[in-house]
Amino acid sequence: MSTSARLLRSLNQTARRLFGPNVLYASDQEAILASLNILESRETLEADLFVNWQARLSVQLADMTSGLSLSQLAPDLGKDAEALKDQLAQPVPTAAERQAAYQDVMRGWSALVERITGDPRLPADTRLKIVFETGQAELKRVNELCGDLLPPDVVDDTEVTPERLQRYLVDRFSDETIKVTSCRILPGGYGKETTMFAVEGNSFNGEFVMRRDRDEPTVDNDCHRVSREFPVIRAAFEQGFPAPEALWVDTSHELLPGGDFIIMTRAPGTTGGDVHGASGKVDRSLVELLANSVAELHSLPPLRELGALTEAISPELWDLSLKEVTRRYIQSIRDLYLREMVVPSPATLALYGWVLDNIPDAPGRPVLLHGDIGFHNFIVDDGKLSAVVDWEFAHIGDPADDVGYVRNTVGRSLDWNEFMGIYRAAGGPELSEERIRFFQIWGYLRNLTASQLTTNCFETGKLSDLKLGHVGHSMMAGFLAPIIALMEPQSA
């Protein structure tokens, strides 16, 4: 299936799911659904549509010229019908040739059938039969064009509903008093699905968050599966860092079909922005809390208890130089990109060539990194940082990696010198401007890589969620343009 066909298939399914079965006559929703059916049929079934129409018309023309003795009753009409039948039998190997042949034959057939059904030389019942057969053939043609040949929607019913969630929790806690009082799937998220829910019950009560894997991860490294993310969140939380309180991870859940998931206590507050920055000006108290929290994370001792959790969280990495641990991490993502991408981007690989040749050689020890620190992953409550969530990119590396990422995501919303002063005072290492700028470039490049791998999953048919189909293209400028801007002073 082509990429265009896959986009249309997913767009069509998404539209049907959004609009539901009760679409009003002559509404915009009806127009969208009908147009998508036609577009998908033309894109994916063009040859089938032509062959089916050609076969039906060939049979009808043969019946007219032989079975109805058209040549004897109306020789001029019989001659034109034979010519049209010969024209229809000509080979048309390409889509453009099929379209031209279809239009030409349809014009000729429309003119001929009007003459036939209005010619008194033919018996009335014969002409009526031709009207009927032509109408039936047109109904078949139009219905196929409008979606009759499209495959039915096959969607695994894995939605997290209040009823399913309640059955799961009642079974897990063996407590019939448990009631799910609210359940809401949050928009957004290319890697995981997030559901907020509230529960009342004797053995389980409060507000919680479920983070659930896709059937297949869009980027399968770091902690992109919850089974690997869970121990990192727990370890950071137990060290006093404001990570969520992760209660359990479930990789065997018959009552909740779908991806594996983590259940966490809901931290009070809301996200403070998106991947591109904060939603408003950050006051000093939050700058202080943010800087202290990042410094606290980078001051944690080596968490060797995590063991060989991922390629980027492994016992031997704690003892490497910052340059070597960074090189291994960047190289691993570059290798993943080359393994997975059907059509790699030359700009992306050019950047990998540059960053691998310019890794800072800095003193210090490797630390646990969150890998995606920004206001899209901050839960802010009344101006305070309540929790840092979504540890999918957690890995061991240079603390400047996290700091550079913070500068990318929130640097424009706060006093950067103030942030760095607080960070250093709280125990964070001294970081040069050049070192931070390198990791800013790397942060944008990693996100660029992830967005392209996400869309690659869609284009190769690995995943079919519509929102995955565009990000590798539509978000590219948002990551590549800042890289170019950061590198311009280097080339001056």
Sequence and secondary structure as in RCSB ss.txt:
>XXXX:A:sequence
MSTSARLLRSLNQTARRLFGPNVLYASDQEAILASLNILESRETLEADLFVNWQARLSVQLADMTSGLSLSQLAP
DLGKDAEALKDQLAQPVPTAAERQAAYQDVMRGWSALVERITGDPRLPADTRLKIVFETGQAELKRVNELCGDLL
PPDVVDDTEVTPERLQRYLVDRFSDETIKVTSCRILPGGYGKETTMFAVEGNSFNGEFVMRRDRDEPTVDNDCHR
VSREFPVIRAAFEQGFPAPEALWVDTSHELLPGGDFIIMTRAPGTTGGDVHGASGKVDRSLVELLANSVAELHSL
PPLRELGALTEAISPELWDLSLKEVTRRYIQSIRDLYLREMVVPSPATLALYGWVLDNIPDAPGRPVLLHGDIGF
HNFIVDDGKLSAVVDWEFAHIGDPADDVGYVRNTVGRSLDWNEFMGIYRAAGGPELSEERIRFFQIWGYLRNLTA
SQLTTNCFETGKLSDLKLGHVGHSMMAGFLAPIIALMEPQSA
>XXXX:A:secstr
  HHHHHHHHHHHHHHHHH S   TT HHHHHHHHHHHHHHHHHHHHHHHHHHHHHHHHHHHIIIIIT HHHH H
HHHHHHHHHHHHHTS   SHHHHHHHHHHHHHHHHHHHHHHHT TTS HHHHHHHHHHHHHHHHHHHHIIIIITS
           HHHHHHHHHHHHT TT EEEEEEE S  SSEEEEEEEEE SS  EEEEEEEE SS SS STT S
HHHHHHHHHHHHHTT S   EEEEES  TTS SS EEEEE  SSEE EETTEESS   HHHHHHHHHHHHHHHTS
   GGG S BTTB GGGGGS HHHHHHHHHHHHHHHHHHH SS  HHHHHHHHHHHH      S  EEE S  SG
GGEEEETTEEEEE   TT EEE HHHHHHHHHHHHGGGS HHHHHHHHHHTT     HHHHHHHHHHHHHHHHHH
HHHHHHHHHTTS   GGGTTHHHHTHHHHHHHHHHHHHHHH 
